[in-house]
Amino acid sequence: MKHLIASAGLAVAGLTAPAFADAHANSVTLQLQWVTQAQFAGYYVAKDKGFYDEENLDVTIQPGGPDIAPPQVLAGGGADAMLNWMPSALSAREKGLPVVNIAQPFKTSGLMLTCWKDTGITGPQDFIGKTIGVWFFGNEYPFLSWMSQEGIPTDGGDDGVTVLKQGFNVDPLLQRQADCISTMTYNEYGQVLDAGVSEDELVTFKYEDMGVATLEDGIWVLEDNLEDEVFVDKMTRFVRASMKGWKYAEENPQEAAEIVLENDETGAQTEAHQVRMMGEIAKLTAGSNGALDEADYQRTVDTLLAGGSDPVISKAPEGAWTSVITDQALN
C-alpha cells in the first residue's frame, strides 16, 4: 500500500498543471458496494458501450468486497463517488461524514428474508424465538428497524429473535443454523435454489412488501465537492452516461451480463448466475430515470427513525440529497 501511495504521489507530481486540471475535470473513480457482478451492470455497460467516452469521461470502477467500506474510501479521497444503501449512508452522515445522494438508479429494494417453511413461520410475529441471519457492516439497519416496528427484541431469548451475524453466503440456512437468512432477490435467493432447495420449501418476506423497504445502491458524493462547479459538471455527465448504461442493461440483460463477466477479474462469476442476476436487477432499476423520488426518500427516513430505543438515525437528516445533478443530467 505504501508503495502504491508513493507511486501515486510521483504520478501526480509528474503531471503538468493543465493535464492535472483536465484529469480533475474529466476523471471519475466510482467505488462499488460489492464485488463485480450484475448489481453494477449499468456502470460497466456505460464504460463498455462508450457512453462515458461520449461525455469525455475517464471512469475507473473499483470493486468492493467484505473488507471494503465505501464511506471510508470516499472519506479518504479514494473515490469521487460511492454506491451505498441509504441506511448505511445516512448513518454515516449522522456520525459526521457529510455524504449526499446525487442520483438513485435503484427504484425498488431487492432485500428479503428467506425462511424454511417447515419452521411454521407465516409472518413477522413468528420470528419470535427463532434465529435469523442478518448481514452487518451497514446492512443490518433495515432489519433492526423492522423488528423495532414489530416490537420484537433482537437480543435473543424466548420473547425475541436471535440475530446470527451472517457471512455473505447462504450456508446458515442450508446447514439449519438459522431459520431465516437475509437474501437479495438477485443473488442469494438464487444460491439457495441452486443448492437444491425448491421454492415450495421456502417462505420469503420482501422488505418492499412489508412496508419497510429502504433505498439501495444510490450514488453518493461528499458535500463539499458539490461546491466545486467542475466537480458538479463531471458528475452531471457521469450520471447521464450511467443512466444510459442502466437503461441499455435493462433492455439487453444477456449482453449486460456478458459485459460484467468480461470485467470480473476474479473469474468467480458464472454466466448463468449473472444472467439471472441481471434479470432481477432490471426489475429494481425499472421505473427510475436516476432522479431520487422524494416519497421513497421519506419512507426510508421514516423507517430508519422508527427504530424504537435504538433507531438507525436519531433525527431527520438535512441536506442528505440533492436534485442538482439529475436536474441537469436528465434535461
N, C-alpha and C positions, 0 to 999 in steps of 0.2 A: 504493500500500500504506500509506504514511504517513497519507494522508487517511482510509483505512478504519480504521486503528488509532485515530486521533484521534476519529473519529466514534463508534467503538465505545466509547471511553472516556467520551465525553459521554453516550452512551445509558445506560451502566451508572450513571454519576453521577446521571442523571435518575430512576433507579428508586428508589422508596421501599424501605425495609428489608423490609417484608413481601412486596412484589412481587418483590424480588430473591431472597428466600428461596424463594418459590413457584417462581420460574424455576429455581433451583438444584435444587429437588426434583422438577421435572416436565419439564425440557427436556433433550433428549439430542441431541448432534451426533455423527453417525456418519461417519467418514472411509472411503470406499470404497478398494479397492486399485487400481481402474482406472476407466475411463470408464463412463458409464451404459450398461448392457447387461443382458441376462437373467441373467448371472452373479450379479447382485444383486437378482433379481426379488422375492425374499421380502420385502425391506425396502420396496420400492416398493409391493408389493401390500398389506403391512400398513398403510402410510400411506393408500393409496387406498381401502381397504376399511373404514377406520375402526377397525382393531384397536388402533392406538396411542391413538386418541381414547378407546376403551373403557377404556384403562388410565390415562387422564388425562395422557397424554404429548404433548409438543410436540416432534416429531422433525425434525431437519434432516439431510438426506442430502447429503454433499459428494462429488461425483465426484472420482476420481483422474485420473492421466494420467502420461505419461512423465517429467514434471518434478516429480512429487509423490511424496515418500517418506512413507507413512503413519506409520512410527515417529517421524519428525521432527515431523510435525503433532501427534501425540499428546504427544510430549515438550514441545512448545512451548505446550501448552494449547489448541491449535486444535480439539480434538475430545475428547469423553468416551470414545469407543471407536473402535477401528480394526478393519478387516478385514485380515488378513495371513496369508501362508503361514507355517506353523510354523518351517521352516528360517530364514527371514528374522527372525522374531520371537525365536527362541531365540538366534540370532547377536547380535541387538541387545541381548538380555538379558545375554549373557555380556560384552558390551562396555560394560555399565554402565547400560543403560536398563531399569528394572525393570518389564517388561510381564508381564501374567498373562493366560492364556486363561481366559475365563469361560464360553464356550459354543462348540460345534463343530457348526454346521449341516451341514457337508460331511462325509460319511462316507467317500467314495471319492475318489481322486485322478483328475483329468482330464488329467494331464500325460503326453505321449508324445513319442517321436522318430518322425518320418516321413521315410523314405528312398526314393530311387529304387531300384526292384527291379533295374534293369539294372546297378547297381554291384556286384551279386553279394553284397550284404550279406544274411546269413541269421540272424546272431546277433551279440552284442556284440563278440566277438573279431574279427569282420570290420570293426569300426570302425577298426582299426589302419591307419594310412596314409591315412585319409580325413579330409575336412573336415566338421565338424559345427557347425551353427548353434545357439548357446545364448544364451538371454536372461540378462542380468545384473541388477544392482540387487536382489540377493537371490534371484533366480530361478535362479541358476546352481548353488546349493548341492546340490540333489538330483542333478544331472548329475555334478558333480565327485566327489561321494561314491560314486556308482555306478561311475564309471571307476576310482576308487581300489580299490573292492572287486574289480573285474575285473583289477586290476593293470596298467591301461593309463595311461601318462603322458598328460598333457593339454597338453604344451608343444611339440607338433608333432613332426616327424621321422618316419622310416620305422617306428619302433617304437611310436609313439603316435598320438594324434589331434590334428589342428589345430583349435583352437576358434575359430570365427568369432563375434564379438560380433554377435548377431542383433538387428536392429531389430524392432519389433512388427508385422512383416508376413511374408509368405511368399516375397518376391522372391528371396532367396538360393537357394531350391530351384528355383523356376521358371526362374531365369537360370543354373542349374547352377554357381553359385558355391560351393555346398555339396552334399555327397552326402546329408546328412540335416539336418533342422531341427527345432527344438522346436515342438510344436503342442499345443493343447488340444483334447480330443475335441469340445468345444462351440464352438470358434471357428476357429482357423487351419486345422485339418484340412478343414473345410468350405470355407474360402477356396481351398485347393489344388484341391479338386474343382470349385469354381466357375470356376476358371481353365481348365477343360477337361481336366484330368488325370483319368484313370479310376482307380478303386481297384485295378484289376489291375496298374497300373504302379507301385504303391507297396508298401512293406513298413513296418509300424508296430510299435513297441515301447512298450507301455503300462508305465509305471513300476509300476503296480499289479500287473501280471502278472510283472514281473521281480523282485519282492520288495523293491524299493527305494522304494516309494511313501511319501511324506511327507504329512502332513495339510495341507490347503489351506483358505483362507477361514474361519479361526476368528475369533471376536470377542475382542479383547484390550483391556485397560484398564491403567492404571498402578496398581502395587501399593499405593501409599499411599492411593489413593482407596477401596480396599476396607476401610479402617479407619473410613470415614465411613458411618454407618448410613443416612443419607439417600441417599447415592450407591448403596449396595447395594440399597436398596429400589427406586430408579428403574431400575436395571439389571435387577433381577429382573422388573419389569413390561415392560421393553424386550425382554428375551429371550423372555418368554412370548408377547408380541404378535408378535415377529419370527418365531418358530417357527410360529405360527398362519398368518402370511403365507406361510411356506415351504411348509407342507402344502397350503394353498389353491393356490399356484402349481403344485405338483406335479400336482394333480388338475385344474387348469384352465390348461394351458400356453398355449393360444391367447389367452385373456383376460389372462394374466400378461404375455405378450409385448406385447400392446397397451398395457397399463399402463406398461410400460417405455418404449415408444415415445413415449407422452404426456409422459414425464419427460425425454426426451432433447432438451435444449435446443440441441444442436449440429445436429440433423437429419441426423446422419451414418448412423444405423442404418436398416435396411430391415426391413419386416415379415417377409419370408421368412427373412432371416438370424436375426432374433430368435426367431421361432417354432421354427426348427431348434435354435437355441442352448438355448432353454428345455426342449426335449425331451431334450437331452443333459444339461443341468444337473440335471433331475429325477432322472436315474439316479445322480447323485453325492450328492444330498441324501437320496435314498431310504434308509430304514433308520436315519436319525438323528432323535432327538427333541430334539436340541440338546445333550444331555449328552456330554461327552468320554468316549470309550471308552479306558480305561487301556491296553489292549493296543495300540490304534492309536497312542497317545502313545508307548509304549515302543518300538514298531517305528520310529517316526520318530526318536526319540533315538538308538537303536542304529544306524540308517542314517547319521545325521549324525556319530556318533562314529567310524564305520568309514571315515573319510576318509584313512586312512594317515598320511603325514607332514604332511598339510595338512587336518586334519579341520575341519568347519564349526564345531563346538564342541569344546572340549578336555576337558570333564568333564560328567558328567550334571547337568543343572540341578536346582536345588531350589526348590520353591515357584513353578514356572512355570505351574501351572494350579490351578484351584480348582473344586470342585463346589458351593460355597456358593450361587451364583446359580441354577444349574439345579436343585439340590435343592429350592429354594423355588419356582422358577418352574413346575416340572413337577408339583408335588404339590398 
